[in-house]
């Protein structure tokens, strides 16, 4: 084992030797092939593994394995790692530039130009969170609801979309879903956030807004109650409760 893989977080190419038999009887012969994987260690110290194709492109589902499983079943490929990581770094730089251009066009209201740039980023990395949010916001800005739903379905499956570093994009996308009248999608989106971060009172407030605009006052009241249990001083939630009380809608 190369010491570089044990002294720091694992980030490189590993391989397995796969042995199989072809034919039967006297024509049977043994074959060997090498299957390569990109392995990346996450902050929680679990390892994420994904297969490399013949052209070193990542494909297939990501799998989670332990460090012990890696050491037992895989071998490092230092030279291939260097080449792959060098190309990956250059690719990531191109993705960042495309997303930055997309952000610039989106802020200027040039959603078709923004969509083109986000699309370039997604062609290189279909799971890039910022590009997915960006292209979804473009669709919502143009009221292209069917396309926006497809992006929503992709984002709601991505844990990274709900991490703190993407919080402003998460909020903007959720609000845009609600404003577009996609209330069920907005509620599911926020519910996914609650599942990952159950102590965030703002998520419950946002769910209350979406539920109320959908016409489900009971659900809105429940989420306002949850919000205020977590933070009794939440000003917007208190005002919302007051509004429901004045309208005799919420039972407060």
Number of C-alpha atoms within 10 A of each C-alpha: 10 10 7 12 13 10 8 9 14 18 17 23 26 24 20 14 13 10 10 10 10 10 9 8 7 6 7 10 11 9 10 10 11 11 15 23 25 22 24 18 19 13 8 6 13 14 21 18 22 19 21 18 13 9 6 15 13 17 11 10 9 14 11 15 15 13 14 9 10 16 12 9 11 17 17 21 16 16 10 15 18 13 13 16 15 12 13 14 11 10 15 16 12 15 24 16 16 21 27 18 17 29 23 16 18 22 10 10 13 14 23 16 17 27 25 17 26 30 21 19 26 20 12 15 16 13 16 21 20 22 27 24 22 24 27 25 25 24 19 22 18 12 14 14 17 11 14 25 17 11 18 21 13 16 21 18 12 14 12 14 22 24 13 10 10 14 12 11 18 22 17 13 21 26 20 17 27 22 15 17 16 19 22 14 19 25 23 16 24 25 18 18 20 18 9 13 13 13 14 15 23 22 25 27 25 24 30 27 26 28 23 18 15 17 12 13 19 15 18 26 24 16 23 28 21 21 25 19 12 16 15 13 11 16 11 12 25 16 11 18 21 14 14 18 13 12 10 10 13 20 12 12
